[in-house]
Amino acid sequence: MTVTAYTLAVVLNLFCVFLGYRFLFQPGPAATGYGVPADPAGDAGAYLTIKGVRDGTFGLVGLAVLAFAGARPEAWFMLFVALVPLGDVLIVLRNGGTRAVAFGIHFATAIVVLISAGLLFAV
């Protein structure tokens, strides 16, 4: 179970780093994948950059917590980080995104992050 808990935590954190990179360097496609496409006529660049920095930072902090503090602090980190994709569900739904994306991507992500927290608490 320890290998599974650590592997899932590392994969989730690396995925956050990837998402951050994507929002910083491919903001249009990243926003579309998020479920709320950026308005080409508007100035959404700052918000997409903020999301990129936020996601990338969560991933790097998660990796650092896991490496330097261990499983229990990482479990607490994951527990609180699960609030982010839950908030993303509301953002997608409030901004014209589909329920499929809101629940199929963001809510499912929150569940996987919570499973990761549970596994880390168990080791």
Phi, psi and omega in degrees: 000328180299315180298317179297315181298312181292319181297313179299318179297316179296315180299315180297318179294318177295326177296321176297319177299316178299315179299318178300314178302314183296318179292332178282322188248345176222061189297322181298303178298326179295318179295320178298316178295330178293330179116354178227092182301146177287141179283114182298334180275344183263179179251076181268358185306316181297318182292323178291324176294318177301315179298319179298315179295317180300308183295316179298319179295317177303318180295315180292319177296318178299317178296319179294317179299315181297317183288321189254342182243332175106187189293314184295312176299324177295324178298316177296318177302311181297321180301315180283326179295335178300340177294332182297305179294333174294319174296323178298326176303311181295321180298314181297313181296322182284345185242030172084007177285166182277155176295327179299316179289315182303312183269322183289331179255299190286315179293320178298322177298316179301319179296316180296320178295321177294323175297318178300315178300315180299317178296319179293323176296329184282341182270000000 
